[in-house]
Structures are given as structure tokens and as C-alpha cells.
Amino acid sequence: MELIYIGIGILVFLLIRALHKIRVRDQEESDKKIAFGKWAKEQKDPQLVSMVRHLMSEGRFKTWEEAVRYAEGTLGTPSPEARSHRQANDTEGTAS
């Protein structure tokens, strides 16, 4: 009987771990969507935004930042918001 309780305990533990991982992944995805939405609102070029959306829907890039860099290179118009965002990320870990 004790083995059954131990087995049930292990299954419950594994289930909770799996559900937690799914919740964390979903939260990360929603954070990415919110960040992309903010970026898209700040853009002046609707062609760039639609191109990035299209590239992301195709699944060619893992992050929307990579898709922005590719789209900017294709269109030849770098966006100042994405550039300043990248520069801010580059200096986060450095000492002043």
C-alpha cells in the first residue's frame, strides 16, 4: 500500500513540474507578443512591420528581433527604436 502512495506522489510531482514548465513557456510567449506589439506601435514604416509579421508567421526566425534585423537589411531602412534597444541590451552587463 505504501508503494502505491509513493507512486502517486511521484506522478503528482511530475505532473506539477510539467504544468509549471508549460506555464512558464506560455508566459514567455505572451511577453514576446507584448514586446512586439509595443515595437510595432512605435514604427513609422508599416511595410517593415508587415514584413516582420510575415517572417515570424513563416517561422524563419526564432525571435522577432532577428526578423527585424533581416527585414531592415532587406528594406535598407534601419529603425532607430530597434537600434537603441539593441545598444541598451549590449551595455547591460558592463561596468560603468
PyMOL commands that set and color helices and strands:
alter all, ss='L'
color gray80, all
select helices_A, chain A and resi 2-42+46-58+64-75+80-90
alter helices_A, ss='H'
color red, helices_A
deselect
rebuild
show_as cartoon
